[in-house]
Amino acid sequence: MIATNPSDSFYLSYGMNSSAMNIISSLALLSPFLIAGILIFLSIVNSHFIKGFIYLVGILFLFGFNVVLQNSFKRVSDKTNKYCNVFSYNEYNVPYFNSALYAYTISYILFTMIDTGITNITLIITFVLFYVLDITIKMINGCCDLLGIISGFFLGLTVGYTLFMIIKYSGTPGLLYHDDFVSNKVACSRPKEQQFVCAVYSNGQQISTPVVANN
């Protein structure tokens, strides 16, 4: 078998055949969009339509900022490789949109988990592994470079954190993905300490010293 592009040489060096190459590359290509679709689908299944809508609005803002920055940097990707042309809306790759989308999704969910104390480490690790797979395949194929990945990461991180803070301090934290990924097998929670102040009243008058109790 003759290697026709850099990714073929990379895979062949590890003994992979063309079918394995196509499967891995296709998975890396589609994974950020599949993850976004799953989040939106979950919000619909759980009757939390507004969660999915807010997440989608964040993606639209992310896409808009990404296009503006790409048109500013005007760094051209390798358009001769077939993997660089799918879902491509222009010829620029800095910031790299897949990197931005991953960082946005991971940060939006992770900051919520940290804030609520409800964590799903398996989910975050899975997202990160797909992220690494995606950027590895794209760099091998010449679709993006390190600058595009790093700038995309910080763009996605900024949009994800900003959206998280807006929802949190808008008085509607329930619109965040705080408990949508909880299961007995893969999630754990850290209950926040509650404090009670108790006192005895008689005829509306306090007759004892208040006692503070923690639960």
C-alpha positions in Angstrom: 0.0 0.0 0.0 1.3 3.4 -0.9 0.9 6.3 1.5 -0.8 9.2 -0.3 -0.8 11.8 2.5 0.9 12.4 5.8 -1.8 10.7 7.8 -1.5 7.5 5.7 2.2 7.4 6.5 1.5 7.9 10.2 -1.1 5.2 10.4 0.9 2.7 8.3 3.8 3.1 10.6 1.6 1.6 13.4 0.4 -1.2 11.2 -3.1 0.2 10.5 -4.9 -0.5 7.3 -6.9 1.9 5.2 -10.2 1.0 6.9 -8.9 1.8 10.3 -7.5 5.1 9.0 -10.8 6.1 7.6 -12.7 5.2 10.7 -10.4 7.0 13.1 -10.2 10.1 10.9 -14.0 10.2 10.3 -14.5 9.9 14.1 -12.1 12.7 14.8 -13.8 14.8 12.1 -17.3 14.4 13.4 -16.8 14.0 17.1 -17.1 17.7 18.2 -20.4 18.1 16.3 -21.7 14.7 17.6 -21.0 15.8 21.2 -22.8 19.1 20.6 -25.7 17.2 19.1 -25.8 14.8 22.0 -26.0 17.7 24.5 -28.9 19.3 22.6 -30.6 15.9 22.3 -30.3 15.3 26.0 -31.9 18.6 26.8 -34.9 17.7 24.6 -35.2 14.2 26.0 -35.2 15.6 29.6 -37.7 18.3 28.6 -35.1 21.0 29.3 -35.4 22.6 25.9 -34.0 26.0 27.2 -30.7 24.3 28.2 -30.1 23.1 24.7 -31.2 26.4 23.3 -28.8 28.4 25.5 -25.9 26.0 24.6 -26.7 26.3 20.9 -26.8 30.1 21.2 -23.3 29.9 22.7 -22.1 27.9 19.7 -23.5 30.5 17.4 -21.6 33.3 19.2 -18.5 31.1 19.2 -18.8 30.6 15.5 -19.2 34.3 14.9 -16.2 35.3 17.0 -14.2 32.5 15.3 -15.0 33.8 11.8 -14.0 37.3 12.8 -10.7 36.2 14.2 -10.0 33.9 11.2 -10.6 36.8 8.8 -8.2 38.8 10.9 -5.4 36.3 11.0 -6.0 34.9 7.5 -3.9 31.8 8.0 -4.6 29.3 5.2 -5.1 25.6 5.8 -4.1 22.7 3.5 -7.1 22.6 1.2 -5.6 19.7 -0.8 -6.3 17.1 1.9 -9.9 15.7 1.9 -10.1 15.8 5.7 -9.6 19.6 5.7 -12.4 20.3 3.3 -15.3 18.7 5.1 -17.4 21.2 7.1 -15.0 23.9 5.9 -16.7 27.3 5.5 -13.6 29.3 4.6 -9.9 28.7 3.9 -8.6 29.9 7.2 -7.7 27.8 10.3 -6.6 30.3 13.1 -8.4 29.9 15.4 -9.2 26.3 14.6 -13.0 25.9 15.1 -13.0 22.3 16.3 -10.6 23.2 19.0 -12.8 26.2 20.0 -16.0 24.0 20.0 -14.3 21.4 22.2 -13.0 23.9 24.7 -16.4 25.7 24.8 -18.3 22.5 25.5 -15.8 21.1 28.1 -15.4 24.4 29.9 -19.2 25.1 30.0 -19.8 21.7 31.6 -16.7 21.6 33.8 -17.3 25.0 35.4 -20.8 24.0 36.2 -19.6 20.7 37.8 -17.1 22.6 39.9 -19.6 25.2 41.0 -22.3 22.6 42.0 -20.0 19.9 43.3 -21.6 17.4 41.0 -18.9 15.8 39.0 -18.6 13.2 36.2 -14.9 12.6 35.7 -15.5 9.9 33.1 -17.4 12.3 30.9 -14.8 15.0 31.1 -12.0 12.5 30.4 -13.9 11.1 27.4 -14.4 14.6 25.9 -10.7 15.4 26.5 -9.6 12.2 24.7 -11.8 13.0 21.7 -10.3 16.5 21.7 -6.8 15.1 21.7 -7.7 12.6 18.9 -9.2 15.4 16.8 -6.4 17.8 17.0 -3.8 15.0 16.4 -5.5 13.8 13.2 -6.0 17.4 12.0 -2.4 18.3 12.6 -1.1 15.2 10.9 -3.3 16.0 7.9 -2.1 19.6 7.8 -5.5 21.1 8.5 -4.3 23.2 11.3 -1.2 24.1 13.3 -0.4 24.7 17.0 -1.4 28.4 16.8 -4.8 27.5 15.5 -5.4 24.9 18.2 -4.2 27.1 21.1 -6.1 30.2 19.9 -9.2 28.0 19.4 -8.8 26.6 22.9 -8.7 30.0 24.6 -11.6 31.3 22.4 -13.8 28.4 23.4 -12.7 28.6 27.0 -13.6 32.3 27.2 -17.0 31.9 25.6 -17.8 28.8 27.7 -16.8 30.5 31.0 -18.6 33.7 30.0 -21.8 31.9 29.2 -21.5 29.9 32.5 -21.1 33.1 34.5 -24.0 34.8 32.8 -26.4 31.9 33.5 -25.1 31.5 37.1 -25.6 35.2 38.1 -28.8 35.6 36.1 -30.7 33.8 38.9 -31.4 30.8 36.8 -28.6 28.3 37.6 -31.0 25.4 36.8 -30.5 26.2 33.1 -26.9 24.9 33.3 -26.0 21.2 32.7 -25.5 20.5 36.4 -27.2 17.1 36.8 -27.8 15.9 33.3 -24.9 13.5 33.3 -25.3 12.0 36.8 -25.5 8.3 37.3 -24.7 6.1 40.3 -21.8 4.5 38.3 -19.8 7.4 37.0 -20.8 10.5 39.0 -20.2 11.7 42.5 -21.5 14.7 44.5 -20.0 16.9 47.2 -22.8 18.1 49.4 -22.4 21.7 50.5 -22.5 22.3 54.2 -25.7 23.8 55.5 -25.9 25.9 58.6 -28.9 26.3 60.9 -29.5 28.9 63.6 -32.0 27.6 66.3 -33.6 29.5 69.1 -36.6 29.0 71.4 -39.5 31.5 71.3 -42.4 32.0 73.7 -45.3 34.3 72.7 -43.1 35.8 70.0 -40.3 36.5 72.3 -36.9 34.8 72.1 -36.2 33.1 75.5 -32.9 31.2 74.6 -29.5 32.0 73.1 -29.3 31.1 69.4 -27.5 27.8 68.7 -25.6 27.3 65.4 -25.7 23.8 64.0 -24.0 22.5 60.9 -25.5 19.7 58.7 
